[in-house]
Amino acid sequence: MPGMPDLLVKAPVFGRFARASRLKGAHRNPLLDQMISRLQADPTKAENKLVRIARDMGFYKSDAQAEHVKRDWLNDPAGGGFWPAIDTESVMREGLLAVCRKFKETGLPVEFLWVISGDQNTTRWEMTISQLSECLVVMFHTPQFPCFVPTVPSDSMWVVRCENGRVVTRPIQIPVPPDQTQAS
């Protein structure tokens, strides 16, 4: 089943975290200390599960959003997610802990991006965290998964990669904004 090739996404939950990171004094908010503490704590306890932490901190607007992340991103129940053979929760937990610590240290706002690989054979699922002069950039790098979202080529981002022995440059695909999809 085809996936989304070389797609770059800003998921809604990422936007809520990014907006929260821009609030004055957010890096000194006691809730950040609670989040760090819970991310460091025993991940097998219900109160320390990633979705529970995010729910408690107000990053999900609904149970449906939280359930989507739990099921599709974190493979809970086992084998039911986008990447059932990958321990995404452990990677995400450590990555988010690193981001929270760096945010607390620097006070720099955070931007999150999700890069979905165009390589159908990859099992790469990782996070990168970059400290720039004006913000922290967090990127989730994931394999493809079956999804049928309308996309368009970006006019401001490109991927350069080797395909079939040739180096190619092409625009990254980005989702069509919902208001444009409905207008079509």
C-alpha positions in Angstrom: 0.0 0.0 0.0 1.5 3.4 -0.9 2.5 5.8 1.7 3.3 9.5 1.7 6.6 10.0 0.0 9.1 12.6 1.4 6.3 14.5 3.2 6.8 17.2 5.7 4.1 17.8 8.3 3.3 20.0 11.3 0.8 17.9 13.2 -1.7 19.8 15.4 -0.3 18.5 18.7 3.2 19.8 17.7 1.6 23.3 17.1 0.1 23.3 20.6 3.5 22.5 22.1 5.2 25.1 19.9 2.6 27.8 21.0 3.0 26.9 24.6 6.8 27.3 24.3 6.3 30.9 23.1 4.4 31.9 26.2 6.4 34.4 28.3 8.3 32.5 31.1 7.1 29.1 29.9 10.6 27.6 30.4 10.3 28.4 34.1 6.8 27.1 34.5 6.5 24.4 37.2 4.5 22.3 34.7 7.6 21.9 32.7 9.4 20.5 35.7 6.5 18.1 36.2 6.7 17.0 32.6 10.5 16.4 32.9 10.0 14.4 36.1 7.3 12.2 34.6 9.3 11.6 31.4 12.2 10.4 33.6 10.0 8.3 35.8 9.0 4.6 35.4 7.4 4.4 31.9 5.4 1.4 32.8 3.2 3.3 35.3 0.0 4.6 33.9 0.6 8.2 35.1 3.9 8.3 33.2 2.7 7.1 29.8 3.3 9.6 27.1 -0.3 10.1 26.1 -1.3 10.6 29.7 1.4 13.2 30.3 0.4 15.0 27.1 -3.3 14.8 28.1 -2.6 16.1 31.7 -0.5 19.0 30.2 -3.3 20.0 27.9 -1.7 19.1 24.5 -4.7 17.1 23.3 -8.1 18.7 22.7 -10.0 15.5 22.7 -9.9 11.8 23.7 -9.9 11.0 20.0 -6.6 12.9 19.4 -5.0 11.1 22.3 -6.3 7.7 21.2 -4.9 8.3 17.7 -1.4 8.9 19.1 -1.6 6.0 21.5 -2.8 3.6 18.8 -1.1 4.8 15.6 2.1 6.4 16.9 2.8 4.3 20.0 1.5 0.9 18.9 -0.8 0.5 21.9 -2.3 -2.0 21.8 0.8 -3.8 20.5 1.0 -4.3 16.7 -1.8 -1.8 16.0 0.2 1.3 14.9 1.7 2.8 11.9 5.1 1.2 12.7 4.3 -2.0 14.7 7.9 -3.4 14.7 9.5 -0.2 16.1 9.6 0.9 19.7 8.5 4.4 19.0 7.5 5.2 22.6 11.0 4.8 23.9 12.5 7.0 21.2 9.8 9.6 21.6 10.1 9.6 25.4 13.9 10.2 25.4 13.6 12.7 22.6 10.9 14.7 24.4 12.8 14.6 27.6 15.9 16.0 25.8 13.7 18.7 24.2 12.1 19.7 27.5 15.5 19.9 29.2 16.9 22.0 26.4 13.9 24.3 26.4 14.2 24.7 30.2 17.9 25.6 29.8 17.6 28.0 26.9 14.1 29.3 26.9 14.1 29.1 23.1 10.8 28.4 21.5 10.3 25.0 20.0 9.3 24.1 16.4 8.3 20.5 15.6 8.3 18.9 12.1 7.5 15.4 11.0 9.5 14.1 8.1 8.0 11.0 6.5 10.6 9.1 4.4 10.1 8.5 0.7 12.1 5.3 1.1 9.6 2.4 1.4 12.2 0.1 2.8 13.4 2.1 5.8 12.8 1.3 9.5 14.4 4.6 10.6 12.3 6.2 13.3 14.2 8.8 15.2 14.1 12.4 16.5 16.7 15.1 15.9 16.9 18.2 18.0 18.8 21.3 16.8 19.5 24.4 18.7 19.4 27.4 16.4 20.0 31.0 17.4 16.2 31.7 17.6 14.6 28.4 18.3 14.9 24.7 18.9 13.9 22.5 16.0 12.7 19.0 16.6 12.2 16.6 13.7 10.6 13.3 13.8 12.0 11.1 11.0 9.7 8.1 10.3 9.1 5.5 7.6 6.1 5.7 5.3 2.8 4.4 6.4 -0.5 3.9 4.5 -2.3 7.2 4.4 -4.2 9.0 1.8 -3.9 12.7 2.4 -3.9 15.1 -0.6 -0.5 16.6 -1.0 1.2 19.2 -3.2 4.8 20.0 -4.0 6.3 22.6 -1.7 7.7 25.7 -3.3 10.1 26.3 -0.4 11.6 22.9 0.6 13.3 20.2 -1.4 14.8 16.7 -0.9 18.0 15.7 -2.5 18.6 11.9 -2.5 20.1 9.0 -4.4 17.5 7.0 -6.3 18.4 4.1 -8.6 22.1 5.2 -8.8 21.1 8.8 -9.6 21.0 11.9 -7.4 17.7 13.7 -7.8 16.3 16.9 -6.3 12.6 17.3 -6.0 10.1 19.3 -3.9 9.1 17.9 -0.5 5.4 17.0 -0.5 3.2 18.9 1.9 -0.4 18.3 2.9 -3.1 20.4 1.2 -4.5 22.7 3.9 -8.0 21.5 4.8 -9.6 24.8 3.7 -8.1 24.3 0.2 -9.2 20.6 0.1 -12.8 21.6 0.8 -12.7 24.3 -1.8 -11.6 21.9 -4.5 
